[in-house]
Amino acid sequence: MQTATFTIPAMQTEAVAMEVAKALESVSGVDRVYITLAHARARIGFDETLASTQQLRTAVQSAGFLVADDAATAHSCCGGCGG
C-alpha cells in the first residue's frame, strides 16, 4: 500500500472536496481518500500495483482541478513516517 498527498488549490469547499474524492475513488486500486480542507490537501491510499501517482493526478485534472507541483506534498511513500 502506498500513499500520495496532493495539494489542490481550488479545494476550498465541501462540494469541491466531494468532487475530488469521487474522482480519486474512481481510480482502480484506490483504497481510501482523506481530504483536509484547511490545507486543500487530499491524501490517497492506493495499491501501487493497480494505480500510480500519475493516474491519481490525471483523475483530479480530468475532474477540472489543478494539482499543485509541490515536491513536498505530491509524493508517494509507504506512509510509515506519517508523511
C-alpha positions as CSV (number, residue, x, y, z in Angstrom):
1,M,0.0,0.0,0.0
2,Q,1.3,3.4,-0.9
3,T,0.1,6.9,-0.1
4,A,0.2,10.1,-2.1
5,T,-0.6,13.6,-0.9
6,F,-1.7,16.3,-3.3
7,T,-2.3,20.0,-2.7
8,I,-5.4,21.1,-4.8
9,P,-5.6,24.9,-4.5
10,A,-9.3,25.1,-5.6
11,M,-10.4,22.6,-2.9
12,Q,-11.8,25.2,-0.6
13,T,-15.4,24.0,-0.2
14,E,-17.1,20.7,0.8
15,A,-18.6,20.4,-2.6
16,V,-15.3,20.6,-4.4
17,A,-13.8,18.2,-1.9
18,M,-16.5,15.7,-2.7
19,E,-15.8,16.0,-6.4
20,V,-12.1,15.5,-5.9
21,A,-12.7,12.5,-3.6
22,K,-15.1,11.0,-6.2
23,A,-12.6,11.4,-9.0
24,L,-9.8,9.8,-6.9
25,E,-12.1,6.9,-5.8
26,S,-12.8,6.2,-9.4
27,V,-9.2,5.1,-10.0
28,S,-8.8,1.3,-9.7
29,G,-6.7,0.5,-6.7
30,V,-7.6,3.5,-4.6
31,D,-8.4,2.2,-1.1
32,R,-9.0,5.5,0.8
33,V,-9.1,9.2,0.3
34,Y,-8.7,11.7,3.2
35,I,-9.5,15.4,2.5
36,T,-8.2,18.3,4.6
37,L,-10.0,21.4,3.5
38,A,-7.9,23.7,5.8
39,H,-4.8,22.9,3.8
40,A,-6.5,22.0,0.5
41,R,-4.9,18.6,0.5
42,A,-6.0,15.1,-0.4
43,R,-4.2,12.1,0.9
44,I,-4.8,8.9,-1.0
45,G,-4.1,5.3,0.0
46,F,-3.7,3.1,-3.0
47,D,-2.4,-0.2,-4.3
48,E,0.7,0.6,-6.3
49,T,0.3,-2.5,-8.4
50,L,-3.0,-1.1,-9.7
51,A,-2.5,2.6,-9.7
52,S,0.2,5.2,-10.0
53,T,0.5,8.8,-8.7
54,Q,0.3,10.0,-12.3
55,Q,-3.1,8.2,-12.7
56,L,-4.3,9.9,-9.5
57,R,-3.1,13.3,-10.7
58,T,-4.8,12.7,-14.1
59,A,-8.1,11.8,-12.3
60,V,-8.1,15.1,-10.4
61,Q,-7.1,17.1,-13.5
62,S,-9.9,15.3,-15.5
63,A,-12.4,16.4,-12.9
64,G,-11.3,20.0,-13.7
65,F,-8.9,20.7,-10.8
66,L,-5.2,21.6,-10.7
67,V,-2.8,19.6,-8.6
68,A,0.0,21.9,-7.3
69,D,3.5,20.9,-8.3
70,D,5.0,20.8,-4.8
71,A,7.6,18.1,-4.2
72,A,6.8,18.2,-0.5
73,T,3.1,17.4,-0.9
74,A,2.9,15.5,-4.2
75,H,4.9,12.4,-3.3
76,S,4.5,8.7,-2.9
77,C,5.6,6.8,0.1
78,C,4.6,3.9,2.3
79,G,3.0,6.2,4.8
80,G,5.1,4.7,7.7
81,C,6.6,8.1,8.6
82,G,3.3,9.8,8.5
83,G,4.4,11.9,5.5
